[in-house]
């Protein structure tokens, strides 16, 4: 099924030259890419790691202990600052999810079920670096769950919060992954799928920075923009800014 792709240790890397190539890649292989979740990153070279892992890296601290302290600090600081009608959060993952979309560094990583929403987040922020490669990643959820369940040690966990407090998460078709502390997703896949060449567990797509305006204008025509993905005043403001910055953005 994957004869047209080069796969090493469950990972496939594709360097595309244009938005058209991305569009054609997805629609040509829609049936293959069912069951994948997607993530966009401004720089394709950034690791697929959580913000808290990046924050605590190389500081010589007991990372797990520091994360526990950070979690308790957030719960304490959030007292009286949630909506009065907010439902009680019954587990740690729900609290982390709440913090994730309110600026907290957490062990979670954002994903979406839409490759085009992922493309938006790969390109939404500007850069003058012509050598920059934007990154869109796809992860096969069922394979990761099956592999994680077969391991004696901790695997990758998928988190889909039920709280109604985060309208952005709903509009972005969002969910989260949580990996073992200090381990990025690509390293985890390489370790646990060593030698696998017939299954794409992790797909890494790179696109050149010069495709940014083309990508964002096409996505806007598909109703994928700040206004729809951020249903608040922040989204309205950023959408209006985009109209000013990109010529013919709303054509």
Secondary structure, DSSP 8 states (H G I E B T S, - for coil): --TTS-EETTEEEEE-SSHHHHHHHHHHTTTTTTTEEEEEESSTTS-S--HHHHHHTTS-S-HHHHHHHHHHHHHHHTTT-S-TT-----SHHHHHHHHHTTT---SEEEEES-HHHHHHHHHSS----TT-EEEEEEEEHHHHHHHHHH-SS---EEE----TT-HHHHHTTEEEEE-STT--HHHHHHHHTTT--S--SEEEEEEEGGGHHHHHHHHHHTT-SHHHHS-SHHHHHHHHHHHHHSTTTT-
